[in-house]
């Protein structure tokens, strides 16, 4: 297993876990952490034993966003360097979108700025009832630019505009109302509910999960005719998989339900 400095990575029972591991900095993102994160995504994508990928944060917070200390150390206006660093974060979000397995973000504490972007880029988001989400970049004259296209696909245009221009930090229930996240769990049982959720997801057909994710994102902004045709092709491909054949056999061999 690859040894990382700023993340932790492990695979158990088909679930790969990437933990942002800078609790002393509220798991703030820097270029080294981003590089390690992207490597762990690559490793998990190539591992046939992985059925679901879970992203968490060490300590009380999920991720506070980009490490502002790094920005403060950039004395020169090196636009080429800035663009390279920005693309590294953008490529991370694309790596998540292109990953063949479902990605679940489990958010407790704060998910702000780039940290909120990572959560939003996940396929599913589970939140503790005490979690907070937001894009406060505007408050320091910065722009929540890279995450915007992902956010815009998750919530309405007006809510996205409000979040990135107000810098407001919202609660988990509000994020659920907006459509940014999927479930809110009581903080007292959050870890148990997360484990139950990802274990249930991991029990599903690996091939069907992969094909479902790929089709969902491939049909973004397709004309309806093209999207339906893409769906027809995936439908046909799914019928050739071993998982489908086993599922059909299991269905017809199941004990009939008793009539009432």
Buried (B, 14 or more C-beta within 10 A) or exposed (E): EEEBEBBBBEBEEBBBBBBBBBEEBBBBBBBBBBBBBBBBBEBBBEBEEBBBBBBBBBBEBBBBBBBBEBEEEEEEEEEEEEEEBEEBBBBBBBBBBEBBBBBBBBBBBBBBBBBBBBBBBBBBBBBBBBBBBBBBBBEEEBEBEBBBEBBBBBBEEEBBBBBBEBBBBBBBEBBBBBEBBBEBBEBEEBBEBBBEBBBEBBEBBBBBBBBBBBBEEEBEEEEEEEBEEBBEEBEEEBEEBEBBEEEEEEEEEEEEEEEE
